Amino acid sequence: MRPLLHRRRLTWLVFLGCLILNVVFVTTRGAWESDLAGDPDEAAHAVTALMLRDYLAGGWRQHPLAFAEQYYADFPKVALGHYPPGFYLLAGTWLLPHASISSLFLLQAVLGAALCSVVFRITSKSANNTAGLLAAALMALLPVGLKQMQLVMSDLLLALLGLAAALLWRDYLNRPTARRALGFGFITAAAILTKGSALGLCVIPPLATLACARFDLLKKLSWWLCGAPVALLAGPWMLYSSRITAEGMLHVPLARFVPEAAAYYLRTLPHALGWPLAVLGPAGAAWLMLRPNRCPRPSQAAALGALACGTLLVVLLVPAGMTARYLLPCLPVLVTGAVMILHPVMRRNTWGRVLGLLIAGVCLFFMPGWPEKRVDGFSAAVQRSGMPALDAPAPQNWLVASDPRGEGAVIAATAFACPRRSPSLLRVYRGSKELAQSDWMGRGYQPAHADASSLLAHLDRRGITRVFVDLSVPETMRKEHEKRLETALQAATDRWKLDFEQPVTREPGKQGRMLVFTRW
């Protein structure tokens, strides 16, 4: 009992230490003061979480669909439908005591610390506490994971749920019962309802069973029960949102996407992990999957290896774009595999432990630099514009013209600053939707107004009182409707005036400006 109690205490200490590290990192690397424009989807996640929070805080008195439609009309960055509701239910509940952007960053820090503590737990059980601490340290310092704590995104929650699902299937392999199979199914359904890419978790039961050669389990009804929660809970949502989700896919043949994705992730892995860990990690993950019976805990090795395989299958076969954060769910497996390769060397004698620690130090040394987030100016422009009074006779209408990052940052800053959101005192229109036409991915773009008079007349019909024109977007990336809007507002001096000019920073060391016009 003493080693078990000692490991449990250490798990909580690892969680606390990683949480402190994460909060310090978020504070010192700029995220705490930054606007929600670090990723095109960041503002959408934050505004959708805020909508769920407001619904739980009192909006439930209205019909949920009517509430969501009105919220989207006022703050058109709600992404429920394009993304499943899992992350928003968690984040919305988290925001109930204090609805602020900083609260969302604290949630990300907590999720990151929880992920590291689970990595410690599984590695310490397979090896020892020293190996577990080493794995937790590597996981805590990975730049890919640290970057997600600077963003309001669902990837950390997805990685945590994926790891939990693998461990639940490990438990099933050790003691096959219907309760454990259903537990795996419920966690997998929760992961799919957090992000559709969690469908890769569905390969864990067959692959792990095959790796352990436990074919006798296929004769048990409990083995087949694991899919019931997924089909009953996640299935209806996936069917409902499939058409919406398809808009965000790359319309390229699979035969072309697979080799491009494979080449991209092969290049990305060394840049994300550093060369030593990029070699040790996949080698360790392959060992866990292909030779689980050589590992101290075969069922755990097989389940973790199957988790990595499922993640890779999704990123290689689903044309949803390519980015390093898509690899996050399999990074705990890579880190655990790397440490498990080092463990036989470390446990032999003192020199072995020194050699293992030196190799781990080399992995840390070759890791990429810690990411930095410096995005500001969008919230400042909203604050300088001022919020309407609670007793205002009618809501104000604003319009922001920028790329998805800039539009999202202004809308999110307005939503969090607005003293009343349901019914809202403000409505923010997106220039990309009001002044142009395109699909979710920006395909088929064309301006909606051919001349300045038509554009200004549209602003009049919408009752727009304030316009944000973001000039921090690189000139080569500015859309035609943004240029026409700027020209029209500057020429219409009888109706519009330049209220102020706001400096904007999109990346560290790269500054631009935003023009804010107000109606006479």
C-alpha positions in Angstrom: 0.0 0.0 0.0 2.8 2.4 0.7 4.2 2.6 -2.8 0.6 3.0 -4.1 0.0 5.9 -1.7 3.4 7.4 -2.5 2.5 7.3 -6.2 -0.8 8.9 -5.6 0.7 11.7 -3.6 3.3 12.2 -6.3 0.6 12.3 -9.0 -1.1 15.2 -7.2 2.3 16.9 -6.7 3.0 16.5 -10.4 -0.4 18.1 -11.2 0.3 21.0 -8.9 3.8 21.6 -10.2 2.7 21.5 -13.8 -0.2 23.8 -13.1 2.1 26.3 -11.6 4.5 26.0 -14.5 1.6 26.4 -17.0 0.3 29.5 -15.3 3.8 31.0 -15.2 4.3 30.2 -18.8 1.0 31.7 -19.9 1.8 34.8 -17.9 5.4 35.3 -19.0 4.9 34.4 -22.7 2.2 37.0 -23.4 -1.0 34.9 -23.6 -2.6 36.4 -20.5 -2.7 39.9 -22.0 -3.2 38.8 -25.6 -6.4 39.0 -27.7 -8.1 35.9 -29.1 -6.4 36.0 -32.5 -3.7 33.4 -32.2 -5.6 31.0 -34.4 -8.5 31.6 -36.8 -10.7 29.3 -34.7 -9.7 30.6 -31.2 -12.3 33.3 -31.0 -15.0 30.9 -32.2 -14.3 28.5 -29.4 -14.3 31.3 -26.8 -17.6 32.9 -28.0 -19.3 29.6 -28.2 -18.2 28.7 -24.7 -19.5 32.1 -23.6 -22.9 31.4 -25.3 -23.2 28.1 -23.4 -22.3 29.9 -20.2 -25.0 32.5 -20.7 -27.5 29.9 -21.5 -26.8 28.0 -18.3 -26.8 31.3 -16.4 -30.4 32.2 -17.3 -30.9 31.8 -21.0 -32.5 28.4 -20.4 -35.8 30.2 -20.0 -35.8 30.6 -23.8 -36.0 27.9 -26.4 -32.4 26.7 -27.0 -32.5 27.0 -30.8 -34.0 30.5 -30.6 -31.3 31.5 -28.0 -28.5 30.2 -30.2 -29.8 31.9 -33.3 -30.1 35.2 -31.6 -26.7 34.9 -30.0 -25.1 34.1 -33.4 -26.8 37.1 -35.0 -25.3 39.4 -32.3 -21.9 37.8 -32.1 -21.4 35.8 -35.4 -18.5 33.6 -34.2 -20.6 30.9 -32.7 -19.2 27.6 -34.0 -21.6 25.0 -32.5 -22.4 22.7 -35.4 -19.1 23.1 -37.1 -17.6 21.8 -33.9 -19.3 19.4 -31.4 -20.5 20.7 -28.0 -18.2 18.8 -25.6 -15.6 21.5 -25.1 -18.2 24.2 -24.9 -20.2 22.4 -22.2 -17.0 22.2 -20.0 -15.8 25.7 -20.8 -19.2 27.2 -20.4 -19.6 25.6 -17.0 -16.1 26.8 -16.0 -17.1 30.3 -17.0 -20.2 30.4 -14.7 -18.4 32.0 -11.7 -16.4 34.5 -13.8 -17.0 35.0 -17.5 -13.6 36.3 -18.6 -11.0 35.4 -21.2 -8.4 34.8 -18.5 -10.6 32.1 -17.0 -10.4 30.2 -20.2 -6.6 30.3 -20.2 -6.7 29.0 -16.6 -8.9 26.1 -17.8 -6.3 25.3 -20.5 -3.5 25.3 -17.8 -5.6 22.9 -15.7 -6.1 20.5 -18.6 -2.4 20.6 -19.5 -1.5 19.8 -15.9 -4.0 17.0 -15.8 -2.5 15.5 -19.0 1.0 15.6 -17.6 -0.1 14.0 -14.3 -1.7 11.1 -16.3 1.5 10.6 -18.2 3.4 10.4 -14.9 0.9 7.9 -13.6 1.0 5.5 -16.5 4.8 5.7 -16.9 5.6 5.3 -13.2 3.4 2.2 -13.1 5.2 0.6 -16.1 8.7 1.6 -14.9 9.2 3.6 -11.7 8.6 7.1 -10.2 11.8 8.5 -11.7 10.8 7.5 -15.2 7.3 8.8 -14.5 8.7 12.2 -13.4 11.0 12.3 -16.5 8.0 11.6 -18.8 5.9 14.2 -17.1 8.7 16.8 -17.4 9.1 16.1 -21.1 5.3 16.3 -21.7 5.1 19.5 -19.7 7.8 21.2 -21.7 6.8 20.2 -25.2 6.3 23.4 -27.3 3.3 21.8 -29.1 1.4 21.4 -25.8 2.5 24.7 -24.4 1.2 26.5 -27.5 -2.2 25.0 -26.9 -2.3 26.6 -23.4 -1.8 30.0 -25.2 -5.0 29.4 -27.2 -8.6 28.7 -26.4 -8.9 25.4 -28.3 -10.3 22.0 -27.6 -7.1 19.9 -28.4 -5.9 19.6 -24.8 -9.3 18.2 -23.7 -9.3 15.9 -26.7 -5.8 14.6 -25.8 -6.8 14.0 -22.1 -10.0 12.1 -23.1 -8.1 10.0 -25.7 -5.6 9.0 -23.1 -8.4 8.2 -20.6 -10.1 6.0 -23.2 -6.9 4.1 -23.9 -6.4 3.4 -20.1 -10.0 2.3 -19.8 -9.5 -0.3 -22.5 -6.3 -1.4 -20.8 -8.4 -2.1 -17.7 -10.9 -4.0 -19.9 -8.1 -6.2 -21.3 -6.9 -6.9 -17.7 -10.4 -7.6 -16.4 -13.0 -7.9 -19.1 -16.4 -6.7 -17.7 -19.3 -4.9 -19.3 -18.8 -1.9 -17.0 -15.3 -1.4 -18.2 -16.3 -1.8 -21.9 -19.1 0.7 -21.4 -16.8 3.1 -19.6 -14.5 3.1 -22.6 -17.5 3.7 -24.9 -18.7 6.6 -22.8 -15.3 8.3 -22.7 -14.8 7.7 -26.4 -18.3 9.3 -27.1 -17.3 12.3 -25.0 -14.1 12.7 -27.0 -16.0 12.5 -30.3 -18.4 15.1 -29.0 -15.4 17.3 -28.2 -13.8 16.9 -31.6 -14.7 14.7 -34.6 -11.1 13.5 -35.0 -11.6 11.4 -31.9 -13.2 8.9 -34.2 -9.7 7.4 -34.3 -10.3 6.1 -30.8 -12.6 3.5 -32.3 -9.6 1.5 -33.5 -8.3 1.0 -30.0 -10.4 -2.1 -29.2 -9.6 -4.1 -32.3 -6.0 -3.1 -32.6 -5.2 -3.6 -28.8 -7.0 -6.9 -28.8 -5.0 -8.0 -31.9 -1.7 -6.8 -30.4 -2.3 -8.8 -27.2 -3.6 -11.8 -29.1 -6.7 -11.8 -26.9 -9.0 -13.3 -29.6 -11.0 -15.0 -26.9 -12.5 -11.7 -25.9 -14.3 -11.5 -29.3 -16.6 -14.2 -28.0 -17.7 -12.0 -25.1 -20.8 -9.8 -25.3 -19.0 -7.1 -23.2 -16.4 -6.6 -26.0 -19.1 -5.6 -28.4 -20.8 -3.4 -25.9 -18.0 -0.8 -26.1 -19.5 0.6 -29.3 -23.0 1.1 -27.9 -22.4 4.5 -26.2 -20.6 5.8 -29.2 -23.4 4.8 -31.5 -26.1 6.1 -29.2 -24.5 9.4 -28.0 -22.0 10.5 -30.6 -23.7 8.9 -33.7 -26.7 11.2 -33.9 -24.5 14.3 -33.6 -22.1 13.2 -36.2 -25.0 12.5 -38.6 -26.6 15.8 -37.9 -23.4 17.9 -38.4 -21.9 15.9 -41.2 -23.1 18.3 -43.9 -21.8 21.3 -41.9 -18.5 19.7 -41.1 -18.0 18.8 -44.8 -17.7 22.6 -45.5 -14.5 22.7 -43.5 -12.8 19.9 -45.4 -10.3 20.2 -48.1 -11.9 19.2 -51.4 -8.9 17.2 -52.7 -8.7 13.5 -53.7 -7.6 11.2 -51.0 -4.8 9.8 -53.2 -3.3 13.2 -53.3 -4.0 14.2 -49.6 -2.4 11.1 -48.0 1.1 11.5 -49.4 1.0 15.3 -48.8 -0.1 14.8 -45.2 2.5 12.0 -44.6 5.3 14.3 -45.9 4.1 17.2 -43.9 3.9 15.4 -40.6 7.3 13.7 -41.2 8.8 17.2 -41.6 6.8 18.6 -38.7 7.7 16.0 -36.0 11.4 17.0 -35.7 10.4 20.7 -35.6 7.8 20.0 -33.0 9.8 17.6 -30.7 13.4 18.1 -31.7 15.4 15.4 -33.5 16.3 13.2 -30.5 12.7 12.9 -29.2 11.4 12.6 -32.8 13.5 9.5 -33.2 13.0 7.9 -29.7 9.2 8.7 -29.5 8.0 6.9 -32.7 10.4 4.0 -31.9 9.0 3.7 -28.4 5.4 3.9 -29.7 6.1 1.2 -32.3 7.6 -1.0 -29.6 4.5 -0.5 -27.4 2.2 -1.5 -30.3 4.2 -4.3 -32.0 5.8 -6.0 -29.0 3.5 -5.3 -26.0 4.3 -8.6 -24.4 7.9 -7.4 -24.0 6.7 -4.5 -21.9 6.0 -4.6 -18.1 2.3 -4.0 -18.7 1.3 -5.6 -22.1 -2.3 -4.4 -22.0 -1.3 -0.8 -21.4 1.3 -0.9 -24.1 -1.1 -2.3 -26.6 -3.8 0.3 -25.8 -1.4 3.2 -26.0 0.0 2.0 -29.2 -3.5 1.7 -30.6 -4.2 5.3 -29.5 -1.2 6.5 -31.5 -2.3 4.5 -34.6 -5.8 5.8 -34.4 -4.6 9.4 -34.2 -2.2 8.9 -37.2 -5.0 7.3 -39.3 -7.2 10.3 -38.8 -4.6 12.9 -39.6 -3.6 11.0 -42.7 -7.0 10.0 -44.1 -9.3 12.9 -43.1 -8.6 15.9 -45.3 -9.3 18.5 -42.6 -6.0 20.4 -43.2 -2.6 19.9 -41.7 -1.2 21.4 -38.5 1.1 20.2 -35.7 -1.6 20.4 -33.1 -3.4 17.5 -34.7 -0.6 15.3 -33.4 -1.2 16.3 -29.8 -3.4 13.2 -28.8 -0.5 10.9 -29.7 2.3 12.9 -28.0 1.7 11.3 -24.6 2.3 7.9 -26.3 5.5 9.2 -27.9 6.8 10.6 -24.7 5.9 7.4 -22.7 7.5 5.2 -25.4 10.7 7.3 -25.4 11.1 7.0 -21.6 10.3 3.3 -21.7 13.2 2.8 -24.2 15.5 4.7 -21.8 14.3 2.9 -18.7 16.2 -0.4 -19.2 19.4 1.6 -19.4 18.5 3.8 -16.4 17.7 0.9 -14.1 20.9 -1.1 -14.4 23.2 1.0 -12.2 24.1 4.6 -11.4 26.0 5.1 -14.6 22.9 3.9 -16.5 20.7 6.4 -14.7 23.2 9.2 -15.5 23.3 8.1 -19.2 19.5 8.1 -19.3 19.2 11.5 -17.8 21.9 12.8 -20.2 19.9 11.5 -23.1 16.7 13.1 -21.7 18.7 16.3 -21.3 19.7 16.2 -25.0 16.0 15.8 -25.9 15.2 18.9 -23.9 18.1 20.8 -25.4 17.0 20.1 -29.0 13.4 21.0 -28.3 12.2 24.0 -30.3 12.0 27.3 -28.4 9.0 28.0 -26.2 6.2 29.7 -28.2 5.3 33.3 -27.5 1.9 34.9 -28.1 1.8 38.7 -28.6 -1.5 39.7 -30.1 -3.0 43.0 -29.0 -4.9 46.0 -30.1 -8.2 44.4 -31.0 -9.6 44.5 -27.4 -8.1 48.0 -26.9 -10.1 49.2 -30.0 -13.3 47.8 -28.5 -12.6 49.4 -25.1 -11.9 52.8 -26.7 -15.2 52.5 -28.6 -17.1 52.1 -25.3 -20.0 49.9 -24.4 -23.6 51.1 -24.6 -25.4 51.9 -21.4 -27.8 49.3 -19.9 -30.7 51.8 -20.4 -29.8 52.5 -24.1 -33.0 52.8 -26.1 -31.8 50.6 -28.9 -28.9 48.3 -29.5 -25.8 49.5 -31.4 -24.6 47.9 -34.6 -20.9 47.6 -35.4 -19.1 46.1 -38.3 -15.5 44.7 -38.5 -13.6 44.1 -41.7 -10.6 41.8 -41.4 -9.4 38.3 -41.9 -11.0 35.5 -39.7 -8.4 36.2 -36.9 -9.1 39.9 -36.8 -12.9 39.6 -37.1 -12.9 36.9 -34.4 -10.8 39.0 -32.0 -13.0 42.0 -32.2 -16.2 40.0 -31.9 -14.9 38.0 -28.9 -13.6 41.2 -27.2 -17.0 42.8 -27.7 -18.9 39.7 -26.4 -16.9 39.4 -23.2 -17.0 43.2 -22.6 -20.7 43.7 -23.3 -22.6 44.2 -20.0 -25.7 42.4 -21.3 -25.6 39.8 -24.0 -29.1 38.3 -23.9 -30.8 40.4 -25.2 -27.6 42.1 -26.4 -26.9 45.8 -26.3 -24.6 45.3 -29.3 -24.6 43.5 -32.6 -21.4 43.0 -34.5 -21.5 42.3 -38.2 -18.6 40.5 -40.1 -17.4 42.3 -43.2 -16.5 38.9 -44.8 -20.2 37.9 -44.5 -22.0 41.3 -45.1 -19.7 42.7 -47.9 -18.6 39.5 -49.6 -19.7 35.9 -50.5 -17.8 32.7 -49.9 -18.1 29.3 -48.1 -16.8 28.4 -44.6 -13.2 27.9 -46.0 -13.3 31.1 -48.1 -13.7 29.3 -51.3 -15.7 31.0 -54.1 -15.0 34.5 -52.8 -16.5 37.5 -54.5 -17.4 41.0 -53.3 -21.1 41.7 -52.7 -21.0 45.3 -53.7 -19.6 46.7 -57.0 -19.3 50.3 -56.0 -19.0 52.6 -53.0 -22.6 53.9 -53.1 -24.0 50.4 -52.9 -21.7 49.5 -50.1 -22.5 52.6 -48.1 -26.2 52.1 -48.7 -25.9 48.6 -47.2 -24.3 50.0 -44.1 -27.2 52.4 -43.8 -29.8 49.6 -44.1 -28.0 47.7 -41.4 -27.9 50.7 -39.1 -24.1 50.4 -38.7 -22.8 53.1 -36.3 -19.2 52.0 -36.0 -16.8 50.3 -38.4 -13.4 48.6 -37.6 -11.1 48.4 -40.7 -8.1 46.2 -39.9 -5.0 47.3 -41.8 -2.7 44.9 -39.9 -3.6 42.2 -42.4 -0.7 41.9 -44.9 -1.5 43.9 -48.0 -1.3 40.8 -50.2 -3.9 39.1 -48.1 -6.5 41.9 -47.9 -9.7 41.1 -49.7 -11.2 43.4 -52.2 -14.3 44.2 -50.1 -12.0 45.5 -47.3 -10.2 47.8 -49.6 -13.5 49.1 -51.1 -14.8 49.7 -47.5 -11.8 51.7 -46.5 -12.0 53.9 -49.6 -15.7 54.4 -49.3 -15.6 55.4 -45.6 -12.7 57.9 -46.2 -14.6 59.5 -49.1 -18.0 59.7 -47.4 -17.0 62.6 -45.1 -20.7 63.7 -44.8 -21.7 60.5 -43.1 -18.5 58.9 -41.6 -15.5 60.2 -39.7 -12.3 58.6 -38.5 -12.8 58.3 -34.7 -9.3 57.0 -33.9 -6.4 54.8 -35.1 -5.4 51.8 -33.0 -2.0 50.1 -33.1 -2.3 46.3 -33.6 0.2 43.6 -33.0 -0.5 40.2 -34.7 2.8 38.5 -34.0 5.8 39.4 -31.8 7.6 42.3 -33.5 5.0 42.8 -36.2 2.8 45.8 -35.8 0.0 47.2 -37.9 -3.0 49.5 -37.3 -6.7 49.5 -37.2 -8.9 52.4 -38.4 -12.1 52.9 -36.4 -14.8 55.0 -38.1 -18.0 56.3 -36.5 -21.1 57.7 -38.0 -21.7 61.4 -37.7 
